[in-house]
């Protein structure tokens, strides 16, 4: 047995506190992961969404947050519980194993936080909290054990014991398998819920002025396509870019069966009194430039959305306008009048929030076959809704049939 020092009681409580913090933040992160990706209601919001650069939504929507459907926070939960148990039931083999795991965990959490913040340009506060407690746990192990004292044997102290490591590995794999199955079940449930809630919505009319700017055209008349999408959107909005990518996928999956019209709705009070605030400065200019020459609309539309982060820079917009030869869009009265009339169609819909006087109030907002969808949804949800729309219009059979051999 390793000798115990007078620091051990304090070490145990500090270690328990660090493990408890890791466990708590992991539980919150798991809850947010499922709330963000598999909401129990179609219009449910998520917590920990403070602003564009301080939220966990970007992280949980990305592939960085999971491994084959298992949220990375689950592995943090396992380690947090292991650290707490090691603090309560102290044993030399478990302590060495926990030191080793905490070292790996701190390295992994630091790398993940750095990559996620730089790549997604948003700081997830739950991941940050977990990272801080991970560092705290490693410091406790360093300061309150002979491994961090003069003469301490780092290699020996941080070499895990095979038996505890094997036990932890088996428990982790079994739990991960359960989380994977649970995630897949939640995904199926969220798809079915989205379809169910979509068809429970009251139908709304099409806008009095349907924009002449189409991003997908399958038929000459908008109403002739089985799938009809009016997209109220903003050219320098990140969520609009996300939805546009989904609509492009829908175009491929439902080729020749879908029409998508771009209904200008820049979230800037300069040209859009419905917006209520200047959420995207420069969005009005972007709309004028894109609308000026219909032949160049699709190219400008794509360029703006791909570069939505740079598009709020007046100099970037000036150079883009020169490249496409649409500078006159900023002063052309006919172009601006058309954009304003398209924007005003947003006032034709009944309010959908107590905070806003009109139904069209944010981007993206889709009117999909006369039903309004506000916000962003997974591609699988949108695809399932479109498939159901086709089934209903084409009268496709919707039943299962099977004839198993009967026992004799």
PENORRA-V308562 format. One record per helix or strand of 3 or more residues. SS is the DSSP state (H for helix, E for strand). FROM is the first residue (numbers start at 1). TO is the last residue. If there is no record, write none. Layout:
ss: <SS:SS>
from: <FROM:FROM>
to: <TO:TO>
This chain:
ss: <H:H:H:H:H:H:H:H:H:E:H:E:H:E:H:H:H:H:H:H:E:E:H>
from: <8:57:63:72:92:125:146:154:162:214:222:227:238:258:283:294:310:314:327:333:365:371:379>
to: <37:61:65:88:120:143:148:157:200:216:224:233:253:264:292:306:312:324:330:348:368:374:394>
